[in-house]
Amino acid sequence: MTILGAFFFASLVLTSCGPSACDCAELGMEALKETMANLDDPIKIAESAEKWEKKMKPCVEASEGDEEFEKEVEKCLEDMMKKEK
């Protein structure tokens, strides 16, 4: 296997193991937008919270005890917020 082939294989395996920091940031932004859109309806907020808790579980698990991952999520969130201005 060539070095390039090994690198491609390793990156494929690593990215398939869980969500990326930017994937988690994107999910977080979607959850926030949905919550903000439903502020006047407590039932929809509760339903939304339950839905997003399930969707965000892999991200929560990935960030537990991993400060580097948390920093990457924060950076992605900052970048996303700058783009939305």
C-alpha positions in Angstrom: 0.0 0.0 0.0 1.3 3.4 -0.9 1.7 6.2 1.6 -1.2 8.1 -0.1 -3.3 5.0 0.0 -2.6 4.4 3.7 -3.4 8.1 4.5 -6.7 7.8 2.6 -7.6 4.6 4.4 -6.7 6.1 7.8 -8.7 9.3 7.2 -11.7 7.3 6.0 -11.6 5.1 9.2 -11.1 8.1 11.5 -14.0 10.1 10.0 -16.4 7.2 10.1 -15.8 6.6 13.8 -18.0 9.5 14.9 -19.1 13.0 14.1 -16.6 15.7 13.4 -16.5 18.8 15.5 -18.0 20.9 12.7 -20.8 18.3 12.3 -21.6 18.8 16.0 -21.4 22.6 15.7 -23.9 22.4 12.8 -26.3 20.2 14.8 -26.0 22.6 17.7 -26.9 25.6 15.5 -29.9 23.7 14.0 -31.1 22.9 17.5 -30.7 26.5 18.6 -32.6 27.8 15.6 -35.4 25.4 16.1 -35.7 26.3 19.8 -35.7 30.0 19.0 -38.5 29.5 16.4 -40.7 27.7 19.0 -40.2 30.0 22.0 -43.9 30.7 22.2 -44.9 27.0 22.4 -43.6 25.0 25.4 -44.9 21.7 24.0 -42.9 22.2 20.8 -39.8 23.2 22.8 -40.1 20.0 24.9 -40.5 17.9 21.8 -37.6 19.6 20.1 -35.4 19.2 23.2 -36.1 15.4 23.2 -35.4 15.1 19.5 -32.1 17.1 19.7 -30.9 15.3 22.8 -31.0 12.1 20.7 -29.3 13.7 17.7 -26.6 15.3 19.8 -25.8 12.2 21.9 -22.8 11.2 19.7 -21.4 14.8 20.0 -21.8 14.8 23.7 -20.0 11.5 24.0 -17.2 12.7 21.7 -16.6 15.8 23.7 -16.7 14.2 27.1 -13.2 14.5 28.5 -11.8 15.7 25.2 -10.9 19.4 25.5 -9.4 19.5 22.0 -12.7 18.3 20.5 -14.6 20.9 22.5 -12.2 23.7 21.2 -12.8 22.5 17.7 -16.5 22.6 18.1 -16.3 26.2 19.5 -14.1 27.3 16.6 -16.6 25.8 14.1 -19.4 27.6 15.9 -17.6 30.9 15.7 -16.9 30.4 12.0 -20.5 29.5 11.3 -21.7 32.6 13.2 -19.4 34.8 11.2 -20.8 33.4 7.9 -24.4 34.1 9.0 -23.8 37.8 9.7 
